[in-house]
Amino acid sequence: MLFEPIELGKLELSNRFVRSATHEWMAEPDGSPTERLGELYSELARNRVGLIITGYAYVNPQGKSDRLQQGIYDDRFIASYKELVFGVHRYKSKIVMQISHGGRQTMLTAQNPMLFAPSAVTVRTTGITPEEMTEDEVFATIDDFANAARRAKESGFDGVQLHCAHGFLLSSFISPYTNRRTDRWGGSTEKRVQIIVDIINRIREITDDRDFPIMVKMNATDGFPKDKKNVLDAPECVDIAKILAASGVCAIEVSGGIVEASDELFRTKIKTHEEEAYYRDYSKMIKEAVDIPVILVGGLRSKVVMDKMLSEKYADMISLCRPLICEPELVENIYSGKTDIAKCVSCNLCSDESGIKCNYDFED
Ligand SMILES: Cc1cc2nc3c(=O)[nH]c(=O)nc-3n(C[C@H](O)[C@H](O)[C@H](O)COP(=O)(O)O)c2cc1C
């Protein structure tokens, strides 16, 4: 099944492999994409990755989360993104831009001295308390996401993925731990998801396109210990997925973890089949409840587990981040039978500010 085609709404993909959004540290300081970034995506496309999701692109300068992150906050970027997309479309791959705002996990700088979030909940890892966004700021941010999607569409991207995972702004609206609002964007599950629904509707309006593929990467869990109350976890994540599916997203990628929950989102030292696919139970629950494709990410390493995830209906697609940093040719090598397991040892040394690369010493 791994090499069978699939449709995400109007988006036709040649196989079930996704390159999960991966911040590359390869953009210019102002967020412009570089040739190096384009070469990386072309390499993945040449090596049979069905769907490439870009590293998170910030929708406004206040939402920039990291150095050398790509941006999509201005029309001036469209021309260079067009070239990057063209490089991918020479092959059979499709490319979707992940659009994001850092929220309480924004990078603080002299130009950007304040964090904005749904509520003023102190970030425990830094001790910094964000500002609670005003209603006007929420409306402006919805517009910024919609304009970012319009720019992505005008650049030729095959769709956008809203980054609603890992504690960044939209993820922090979903979670009752970080969202304590009492207005239209806080309280019940529906109200905590409302900002995402508003963004989807605004994208439809601004692009005047009912079919432009919009997908989400969502947290199914904040990643706190199971006995902690008032946090995001199952079964609430299933209700959230149902609301998102009803609002017209064409696929849901299931992930988890926020900054306070340590390495939950990219677990280290995955050695056994049992340790692989660590969000599989969440994705299965969500897949059973929605009628759109579900993408599973997190610790997928061996072909046997990938096959099992599809055949036993845990998910419809397999998303890989660290294994494709280590081996951009992994999907091609699985296809040709050259390998059936990723070399990646999940050490996280690939988070390299000089540009992602595998820094593990296999000789050691
Ligand atoms: C270097 C690095 C950068 C990442 N950047 C992003 C990102 O921009 N957006 C995102 O949603 N997840 C990001 N992630 C998380 C991955 O997409 C993925 O969810 C996580 O690494 C688990 O998958 P894996 O076991 O295949 O690596 C990043 C992970 C790494 C290691």
The ligand as a Gaussian input file, in Angstrom:
#p B3LYP/6-31G(d) Opt

LIG

0 1
 C       15.061000      19.638000      12.899000
 C       13.583000      19.510000      13.063000
 C       12.767000      20.534000      12.620000
 C       11.366000      20.420000      12.736000
 N       10.569000      21.425000      12.227000
 C        9.217000      21.283000      12.237000
 C        8.382000      22.246000      11.606000
 O        8.841000      23.224000      11.007000
 N        7.042000      22.042000      11.666000
 C        6.495000      20.933000      12.282000
 O        5.270000      20.798000      12.289000
 N        7.274000      20.012000      12.870000
 C        8.603000      20.142000      12.843000
 N        9.393000      19.165000      13.385000
 C        8.754000      17.931000      13.902000
 C        8.681000      16.877000      12.806000
 O        7.916000      17.278000      11.684000
 C        8.089000      15.542000      13.332000
 O        6.777000      15.789000      13.792000
 C        8.933000      14.928000      14.450000
 O       10.320000      15.091000      14.201000
 C        8.658000      13.415000      14.593000
 O        8.865000      12.731000      13.391000
 P       10.196000      11.841000      13.088000
 O       10.295000      10.807000      14.154000
 O        9.945000      11.268000      11.721000
 O       11.345000      12.765000      13.140000
 C       10.784000      19.263000      13.320000
 C       11.635000      18.240000      13.781000
 C       13.004000      18.352000      13.653000
 C       13.883000      17.228000      14.139000

